[in-house]
Amino acid sequence: MIKKILKSIKKFKLSLKNKNILTEAANGNYVVTPIIAALAGAKVTALAKNTRYGKTTDAKNQIFKIANKLNIKKNIKIVKKKNKIDYAKFDIITNTGHVRPINKKIIKQLKKTCVIPLMWETWEYRKEDIDLDACVDRGIKVYGTNEDDIKLKTFNYLGSLALYFLLENKKVPKLSRILILGSKKFSEPIFRVLKKNSYKCQYISNYNVPEPDLSKFDAIIISEHVKDDLLVGPSGFIKSKSIESDNFIIHICGNVNFKGIKCKTKPKKPAKFGFMSYTCDYIDIQAVIDLHTAGLKVAQGMIKANNMNLKKKDFREYMIKNYPAMSFEKQKYW
């Protein structure tokens, strides 16, 4: 993990020297975010919470174990209560799990030069996570991370994820026929990787067509993160009764109802729409390390653009040209 973090910081030329940053103290692979920020020179406050993924003590122990090895423990402070946080001191606040929601009450406490990196693409924005209009009113910049950036290519990991589950469940190349349901951004990388590995594939992103004949397929991959159509279920695009016992369903993301389905599914209990059952770091932690390093690099860019006194269109052009940044579509958010 340490080698991968150092590699990512070098790749993105991340520098946050003397910046105050608020992020989350998470468990598992997401433990890396405060480590990345501290290694890049920031003074880090990391918010910890008890969740189904682990306890606050677990997160604290994991973070400080790594921080001690890197001699950066002094640069990381872990807190457990939001009401104990002095929001006015931060230069950067990440839109990550424990920090959310970043509501109007919090935004009013931020200095106007504070920036908020979404840490993923802007189309994934959820209103309940961050009050974007309050940020505009306060003059606080919010930008996403372009996951198609040449240094990232996050979506390529989705293909590796699908390939892993297919092989694990003995759905082998050349003999297996795969149906992919999902929007182009998610499904094309999966389709591309599987085709390259000699799978017979078809993908559908338009659900206003007749239900496909499932007897022609050995596995179904659900990778829809844009449209909330019910893709699998009693009244879904694919009806539960149409699914055969020897089919295999991999759920990455998308609206599904697996109740009453006879075949094997991965996982048994899929994430609800808008969330992912499996993220790219399931295959390689480098995926989340690079994504969060890139997100912090976007924050670095926003701070520099603010210092240059760039506005609206000029701000956006500078960010897109020089950083792995993604803007919102509406100009009011530039």
N, C-alpha and C positions, 0 to 999 in steps of 0.2 A: 504493500500500500504506500509506504513512504517513497519508494523509488518512483512509483507511478505519479504521485503528487508532485514530486520534484520535477519530473519529466514534463508534466502539464504546465506548471508555472513557467518553466523555461520556454515551452512551446508558444504560450500566449504572451510571454513577456509581461507577466502580471506584477504590478508594483502598487502597493497600497500603503506606503510608508507614512506613519503617523496619522493614518485615518482611523476614526472611530467607527466601528461597524457593529450593528446588531443583526444576529442571525440565529439559527436554531441549534440546539444541542440535541441531535437526533441519534437514533440507534442504527446498528447495522452499517451498511455501506454509506449511509448519509451522515455518518459521524465525521466525514472528511471536511465539511464546509468550514467550520471554525479553524481547522488545521491549515487549510489552504490560505485563508485570509491572514492568519497570524504569521505564516511563513512568508507571505508577501509584504509583511511589515506593518499590518494593521493591529490596532488595539481592539480586541474582540470581546463583546458581550454575547453570550450564547444562552438562549432561553430553553430550559429543559421542562419536559412534561412527562407524566406517566401515560403511556399509550399501550395499545395491544402489541406494539412492536418491542416494548421494553420499558423499564423503569428509569426514572431520572438518575438514580445511582449508577445504573448500567452505562448510560450515556456519559456521565461524568467520568467514570472509571476508564471507559474506552478512550475518550478524548485526552485525558491527562496521561494515560499510558503512552500514547503516541507523542503527545506534547513534551513529555519528559525526555524521550529519546532524541527529540529535535531541539531541546533546550528553549522552548517557546512557551512553557507553562505560565510564566509571568505575564504573558501577553493575552491570556484567555481568562475571562471571568464567567462563571456559570451561575445563572440566576434561575429561580423557580417561579417567581411571581411577577406578572406584568406591572402591577401597581408599584413595584419597587424600582422600576426602570426610569431613568432620566432620559427621556426621548430627545430632549433639546440638544444633547451633546453629539448626536450621531451625524456622520457624513454620509453613511450608507445604511440602508435597511433592506435586507433581502426579503422577498415575498415567498418565504418558505414556511412549511407546516406550522411549527409552534408559534411563529411570529404573527401569523394571521389570526383574526382578521385585522388588517390595517385600516381602521375606520376613521371617521371624521374627527373623533375625539383625540386619537393618536396623532393624526396628520396636523392638527392645530398646534401640537406641541413641538413639531419638527422645525428646525431652521429652514429657511427658504432654499438654502444651497444643498440641503440633503437630497440624495437621489435614491430611487428605488428600482433595482433590477428585478424583473419578473422571474429570472432564472430559467425560463423556457419561452416558447414562442407566444406571440401576442394573441393568436386565435384561441389559445387555451385559457385566456383570462376569464375569471369568474367574478361577477359583481360582489358576491358575498365575501371574497377574499380581500379586496382592496377597493376603497372608494376613489375611483379614478377622477371623478369630477372635483372632489375635494382637493386632490393633488393639483389639478389645473388651477383652481382658485388660489391655492397657496404658492403656485409657481414651481412646484416640485416635479422634476422630470421622472417619467416612468418609461423604460424601454425593455423589450424582450430580447431573447437570444436567438439568433438565426441558427437553427440546428442543422441547416444544410451548408453552413460555412465549411470551407475546404479543410479546416483544422478540426472540425467536429464530425460531420457525417453521422449524427446520432441515429438516424433512421436505418442505416445499414445494419445496426445491431438487431433490429427487429427480424430481419431475414435469418440471422444466425440463431435467434431465439426460436423461431419457428422450426428451423432445421434441427435444432437440438431436441425439441419435443417430438418431432416426427421420428427421428432415429431412436430415441429412447423408447418409443412405443412401436418399434419395428415396422414403421411405414417407410420402406426403403426406396431409394431412387430407382427410376426406370419402371418399376412395377406399381408404384403408388400414384393415384390421381388425387389432386388437391384442389378444393374449391376455396377461394379467398373472398370474403365479404368485407368490404371496407372502402373508405375514401382513398383517392389516388395517393395522397401524401404518405399514408401508412401502408397501403397494399402494394404499391409498385416496388418498393425496396424488397418486400417479402417475395413477391413474384419473381423479381430479378435474381435473387439469391437462390431460390428453389429451382428455377429454370437452369441456372448455371450448374446446379448439382444434379441435373438430369431428372427432375420431377416433371410430371405432366400436370400443368396448372391452368386454371381459369380464374379470373377474378371479376367480381361484379360490384359496381358502385352505384348502380341505378336499381332501386328496389320496386319500381313501377313496371316490372316485367313478370312473366309467369314464374312460378316456383320452379327451381331447377330440379332435374331428375337425380335424386341422391344415390340411385343405384350405380351411377356413373363415377362416383367419388368414394375414396377411402377415408378422407379426412377433410374437415372444414375448419378454416381459420377465420376467426372473427377479429377484425382490426379496424373498427369504425369509431372515430373520435369526433366526427363532425355532425352527422345526421343521427337523430334520436329514434329513428324507426325501430320497432321491435323486430329484430332479425331472426331470432329463434324463440319459439314459444307457442302456446296453444293457438294464438291468432297472429303469429308472426309471419314474416316473409317466408321463412321455412317453418312449416307447421311441426309441432312436436311429434305428431302421429306419423309424419313422413320419414322420420329419422330411424334408420335401421340399427339393430343392436351391434353390428360390426363396424358402424361408423365411429369416427373419433373426432371430437371437437376440441380445438385449442382456442381459448378465449384470451385475447390480449386486451381488447377494449371493445365496447359496444353494448347496446341495449339488448339483453337476452333474458329469458326466463327458462331455466333448466328443469323446472318442476315436471316430473313425469317422463323425462327423457330416458330412454333405455340404454343408450350407448355410453361409453366412457367419455368423460370431459376432463379437461385440464384448465383450471382447477375445478374442484367439485362445486365450490361456491364462488361464482364470478363477481368481480367488482361491479358496482352500479355504474350506470352511464356517466361519463365525464371523468371517470377514474380508470386506472389500469390494473388488471389482475397481475400482470408481470411488466416490469420496467426493464429498460435495456441493460441495467447493471446486473440483472440476474445472470447474464452470460459473462460479463467482464466489468469489474469495478471501475476500469478506466473510463467507461461510458459516463458514469455520474461524476467522476473526478473532472473529466474534460468539460462536461456540461456546466458544472458549478464554477470551474475556473474561468470559463468563457463568460458566464453570467457576471462574475466579479470584474472581469475585464471590461464588460459593457459599463459597469458602474464607474470604473476608472475613466472611461471615455466621457461619460456624462459629466463627471466632475471637471475634466479638462475643458469640455465644451462650455460649461458654465463660466469657468475662469476666463474663457475667450469672449464671453458675453455674446455668444451665438443665440439666435432666436429662430423659432419655428422651422422654416424650410432650410435655412443654413445649418441649424442644429442637426436636423435629420440627415441632411446630405453628408455632414461631417461624420456622424455616427455610422452611417451605412458604409461609407467609403473606407473608414479607418479601423472599425471595430466589428466583431461578430454580432452586430446589433440588428434588431428588428423593431420597426416602429408600428404603432397602431395605424389603421387605415385612415381614420379621421384626422384632419390637419390640426384640430383643436388640441390633440394629445401629443403633438410633436414638440 
